Amino acid sequence: MKIALPFFRNKILLSIILPVLTVGVILSVIFVRYLTPPLFSLIEERIEAELRLASGLGLEICEGHMNYLMELRLENDSEMMAAVKKEAIEEIKAISRKFHKVHLLVMDDSLKVLGSSIELPEEKLRLQTLPKNAAEIIIQEMGGERVRTHSLYFPFWQWHVVSFIYEKDYLRP
């Protein structure tokens, strides 16, 4: 007694399915092998550009507020300076809503957090170092997690405007 699957009784059906599956597997392997690296580099470049843009926008906010004070000749008025700094920090924090998974910090020279777009305790927002003149992307630890940071320095207020993304969010796409 011969048992045959009804699906493969017709050899013409087998002769169509086998080549289609084979070609499909081969094309899948080729696409994954040769298209994945360019896609990864494109995504990495985009995220790094967003980090640079976010911190650059934060620095522009600082410059704009400082120019406003100087135009009014109120740069020596401590109350006005404090109010303008507070407003600048709030505007910088709001920048992160425009970017996916990118957060912003405003830190002073001693790396004390003055403002943060992410609600975490200050000890979880500690960074080891921030360069004053190099505007490059740095990988470092923050609160026990790896982050990619980009910082720009505003010398008039001795502020670092830092944009960062967690490594897990950077690698997720």
C-alpha positions in Angstrom: 0.0 0.0 0.0 1.5 3.3 -1.1 0.8 6.4 1.0 1.1 9.6 -1.0 0.4 13.0 0.2 -2.4 14.5 -1.8 -0.5 17.8 -2.0 2.4 16.2 -3.9 0.4 13.9 -6.2 0.7 16.4 -8.9 4.4 16.7 -9.8 3.7 20.0 -11.6 2.8 21.6 -8.3 6.1 20.3 -6.8 8.1 21.6 -9.8 6.6 25.1 -9.2 6.9 25.3 -5.4 10.5 24.0 -5.1 12.1 26.6 -7.4 10.0 29.5 -5.9 11.1 28.6 -2.4 14.7 28.2 -3.4 14.9 31.5 -5.2 13.0 33.2 -2.3 15.5 31.9 0.3 18.5 32.9 -1.9 17.2 36.4 -2.5 16.4 36.8 1.2 20.0 35.9 2.2 21.4 38.2 -0.4 19.2 41.1 0.6 20.0 40.7 4.3 23.7 40.4 3.6 24.1 43.4 1.4 21.3 45.8 2.3 21.5 45.6 6.1 24.9 47.4 6.6 24.0 50.5 4.5 20.7 50.7 6.4 22.4 50.5 9.7 24.9 53.3 8.8 22.0 55.5 7.5 20.1 55.1 10.8 23.2 55.7 12.9 24.0 58.9 10.9 20.4 60.1 11.3 20.4 59.6 15.0 23.8 61.2 15.5 22.6 64.2 13.4 19.6 64.5 15.7 21.9 64.6 18.7 24.0 67.3 17.2 20.9 69.3 16.1 19.3 69.0 19.5 22.3 70.4 21.4 22.9 73.0 18.7 19.3 74.2 19.1 19.9 74.4 22.9 23.0 76.5 22.4 21.0 78.8 20.1 18.4 79.3 22.8 21.2 80.3 25.3 22.7 82.7 22.8 19.3 84.2 22.0 18.5 84.8 25.6 21.9 86.3 26.3 21.6 88.6 23.3 18.2 89.7 24.6 19.7 90.6 27.9 22.5 92.5 26.3 20.2 94.4 24.0 18.3 95.6 27.1 21.6 96.2 28.9 20.4 94.0 31.7 23.2 91.5 31.7 24.3 92.7 35.2 20.8 92.6 36.7 20.9 89.3 38.8 17.1 89.0 39.0 16.6 89.4 35.3 19.6 87.0 34.6 18.0 84.3 36.8 14.6 84.7 35.1 16.1 84.5 31.6 18.2 81.5 32.6 15.2 79.7 34.0 13.2 80.4 30.8 16.2 79.2 28.7 16.3 75.9 30.6 12.6 75.3 30.1 12.9 76.0 26.3 15.9 73.7 26.1 14.0 70.9 27.9 11.1 71.3 25.4 13.4 70.6 22.5 13.5 66.9 23.3 9.8 66.6 22.4 10.8 67.2 18.8 13.1 64.2 18.6 12.4 60.5 19.1 14.2 59.2 22.2 16.6 62.1 22.4 16.9 63.8 25.8 18.5 67.1 26.9 20.4 68.2 29.9 21.7 71.6 31.0 24.7 71.2 33.3 27.1 73.7 34.9 30.9 73.3 35.0 30.8 71.1 38.0 28.4 68.8 36.1 25.5 69.6 38.3 22.2 69.1 36.5 20.4 72.5 36.1 17.6 71.1 33.9 16.6 67.8 32.4 14.0 66.8 29.8 13.7 63.4 31.4 12.3 62.9 34.9 15.0 61.0 36.7 16.8 61.6 40.1 19.9 63.7 39.7 22.3 60.8 40.6 21.0 58.9 37.6 21.8 61.9 35.3 25.5 62.1 36.3 28.1 62.1 33.5 31.8 61.5 34.0 33.2 64.2 31.7 32.1 66.8 29.2 34.5 68.5 26.8 34.3 72.3 26.5 35.5 72.6 23.0 35.2 69.3 21.2 31.7 68.8 19.7 31.8 65.0 19.1 29.6 62.1 20.0 30.9 60.4 23.2 29.8 57.0 24.6 29.7 57.0 28.4 27.9 55.7 31.4 25.0 57.6 33.0 23.1 56.1 35.9 24.4 52.6 35.2 23.4 52.7 31.5 25.4 53.4 28.4 24.5 56.6 26.5 25.7 58.5 23.5 26.1 62.2 24.2 26.8 65.3 22.3 27.5 68.5 24.2 28.1 72.1 23.4 29.5 74.7 25.9 28.0 78.1 26.5 30.8 80.1 28.1 28.8 83.1 29.3 26.8 81.0 31.8 29.3 78.2 32.0 26.7 75.7 30.8 26.9 72.5 29.0 23.9 71.8 26.7 23.9 68.0 26.4 21.8 65.9 24.2 21.9 62.1 24.8 20.2 58.9 23.7 20.4 55.6 25.6 22.5 53.0 23.8 19.5 50.5 23.8 17.4 53.1 22.0 20.2 53.9 19.6 20.6 50.3 18.6 16.9 49.4 18.6 16.1 50.4 15.0 
